[in-house]
Amino acid sequence: MPILHVHVLSGWPAGKKTSLLKGATQAVVDSLDAPLRSVRIMLHEIAPEHIIVGGEVGRQSVVFHVHMIAGRTEAQKNALYQALNAAACETLGVSGDEVRVLVDDVPNTDMGMANGVSAKASGR
């Protein structure tokens, strides 16, 4: 059950944001072989005056913060990094240098699923 928080500078048109969400969703499905129904992505827009990158206020940045049940291989994670980077570059036209992906492996006992049970209790 990958859950992603995507942080981008504010000001992107609605169509670009929708394309990013769809592209990131497909990236997760393809790279992790995750069921589409289990992918959740929230987009967070950051005002330019609320970000600093390399000492430059308002510099372009895209950050994917991924929470997922532990157990994916290093190869799967590398595929995820590449796929999310490509999704951001293709949909927003940003440079790959401006994209970061953070992964949090969550023990199956520490992720609640549908109907208030842990991932472990639901067989994941």
GUVOVEX-630829 format. One record per residue (C-alpha): x, z, y negated. Coordinates in steps of 0.001 Angstrom, whole numbers, plus 524288, in hexadecimal, padded with zeros to 5 digits. Each point is the difference from the previous one (the first is absolute). Example, Ala and Ser with C-alpha at 12.3 -4.5 7.8 and 13.67 -1.06 7.14 Angstrom:
2
+-------+-------+-------+
:  east :    up : north :
+-------+-------+-------+
: 8300C : 81E78 : 81194 :
: 8055A : 7FD6C : 7F290 :
+-------+-------+-------+
% end
This chain:
124
+-------+-------+-------+
:  east :    up : north :
+-------+-------+-------+
: 80000 : 80000 : 80000 :
: 808F8 : 7FB6F : 7F542 :
: 7FC14 : 804F8 : 7F28F :
: 806FC : 7F9C9 : 7F484 :
: 800DB : 803B3 : 7F1C2 :
: 804D1 : 7F494 : 7F7D5 :
: 80537 : 80309 : 7F275 :
: 800DA : 7F4D7 : 7F638 :
: 800D1 : 7FE99 : 7F151 :
: 7F2AE : 7FEED : 7F99F :
: 7FB80 : 7F332 : 7FA3E :
: 7FF3A : 7F730 : 80BDD :
: 7F3AB : 7F785 : 8005D :
: 7F5AD : 803DD : 80A02 :
: 802BF : 7F3F7 : 8084C :
: 80E70 : 8034E : 8014A :
: 7FCCC : 80E04 : 803DD :
: 7F641 : 7FB4C : 80A2B :
: 80A02 : 7F669 : 80558 :
: 80A1D : 80AD5 : 800D7 :
: 7F69F : 808DC : 8076D :
: 7FC65 : 7F528 : 8097B :
: 80E1C : 7FBAA : 801AF :
: 8049E : 80DE6 : 80262 :
: 7F50D : 8022B : 809C4 :
: 803F5 : 7F3EA : 807A3 :
: 80E48 : 8041F : 7FF41 :
: 7FCA1 : 80D08 : 80670 :
: 7F792 : 7F9A9 : 80A75 :
: 80A48 : 7F5C2 : 8034E :
: 80C38 : 80870 : 7FF9C :
: 7FAAF : 80C27 : 806B8 :
: 7F599 : 7F9A0 : 80873 :
: 7F69D : 8099F : 7F992 :
: 7F165 : 7FDE4 : 8018E :
: 7FA47 : 7FADB : 7F343 :
: 7F563 : 80A71 : 80024 :
: 80A50 : 80ABE : 7FF76 :
: 80771 : 7FB16 : 7F3F8 :
: 7FCF2 : 806C6 : 7F31A :
: 8068E : 7FC77 : 7F336 :
: 7FE29 : 80616 : 7F293 :
: 80554 : 7F974 : 7F3D0 :
: 8051E : 808BB : 7F524 :
: 802C3 : 7FA24 : 7F2BC :
: 80AA5 : 8062C : 7F7BF :
: 8009F : 7FE82 : 7F137 :
: 80D08 : 7F9D5 : 7FBFA :
: 80388 : 80C0B : 7F818 :
: 7FE8A : 80839 : 80C5B :
: 80AC9 : 7F99F : 807E3 :
: 80EA0 : 7FEF6 : 7FEB6 :
: 80875 : 7F7E3 : 8090F :
: 80EAC : 7FFB5 : 7FE6C :
: 7FEC2 : 80658 : 7F2AD :
: 7F672 : 7F5AB : 7FB08 :
: 7F267 : 804C1 : 7FC30 :
: 7F50E : 7F6D4 : 8040F :
: 80841 : 7F80A : 8095F :
: 7F8C7 : 7F8B9 : 80AB1 :
: 7FF07 : 8077A : 80CD4 :
: 7F79A : 7FF6D : 80C2C :
: 80070 : 80BA4 : 8093D :
: 7F90D : 8009B : 80D16 :
: 7FEA3 : 80DB5 : 80581 :
: 7FBF0 : 7FEEC : 80E41 :
: 7FABD : 80B4C : 80817 :
: 7FE96 : 7FD0C : 80E72 :
: 7FFB2 : 806BF : 80D0B :
: 80DE1 : 801D4 : 80518 :
: 804AE : 7F772 : 80B02 :
: 80296 : 7F2A1 : 7FA03 :
: 80D32 : 7FA1F : 8034C :
: 80ABC : 7FD49 : 7F635 :
: 7FD95 : 7F16E : 8022E :
: 7F197 : 801A9 : 7FC95 :
: 8037D : 8078A : 7F3BA :
: 809E0 : 7F596 : 7FC0A :
: 7F58A : 7F5A0 : 80207 :
: 7F6C4 : 80820 : 7F790 :
: 80A1B : 8011A : 7F514 :
: 801FA : 7F14C : 80011 :
: 7F17D : 7FCC7 : 800DA :
: 7FC0C : 80917 : 7F4E8 :
: 80B37 : 7FB1F : 7F78E :
: 7FB81 : 7F206 : 80268 :
: 7F1D4 : 80382 : 7FD00 :
: 803D3 : 8059F : 7F2C9 :
: 808EA : 7F4AB : 7FCA3 :
: 7F63D : 7F58F : 8041B :
: 7F3E4 : 805E1 : 7F9BA :
: 805A5 : 805C8 : 7F387 :
: 80BB5 : 7F734 : 7FE09 :
: 8094E : 80B8B : 7FEF1 :
: 80DF4 : 80001 : 804D7 :
: 802D0 : 8064B : 80D19 :
: 809A8 : 808A0 : 7F8AE :
: 7F453 : 8067E : 7F965 :
: 7F940 : 80411 : 80CAB :
: 801F9 : 80C85 : 807AD :
: 7F96D : 804B6 : 80C83 :
: 7FFD6 : 80E53 : 803F9 :
: 7FB51 : 803C2 : 80D98 :
: 7FB37 : 80D6C : 803EA :
: 7FED1 : 801C5 : 80EB4 :
: 7F51A : 809BF : 80218 :
: 7FEFA : 8075F : 80CF5 :
: 7F33A : 7FCD7 : 806E6 :
: 7FC43 : 80E54 : 7FEB9 :
: 8012A : 7FF04 : 7F13B :
: 7F6F7 : 7F48A : 7FD45 :
: 7F165 : 801DD : 7FFB9 :
: 7F7DD : 7F4B5 : 804D1 :
: 7F1AD : 7FC40 : 7FF99 :
: 7F666 : 80AEF : 80277 :
: 809F2 : 80AA7 : 7FD1D :
: 808CF : 7FF4F : 80BE4 :
: 80EB4 : 7FE6A : 80088 :
: 80644 : 7F336 : 803EE :
: 804F7 : 806E4 : 80C30 :
: 7F252 : 80499 : 803AB :
: 7FAF9 : 7F225 : 7FE3D :
: 80A5C : 7FAB2 : 80945 :
: 80978 : 7FA50 : 7F611 :
+-------+-------+-------+
% end
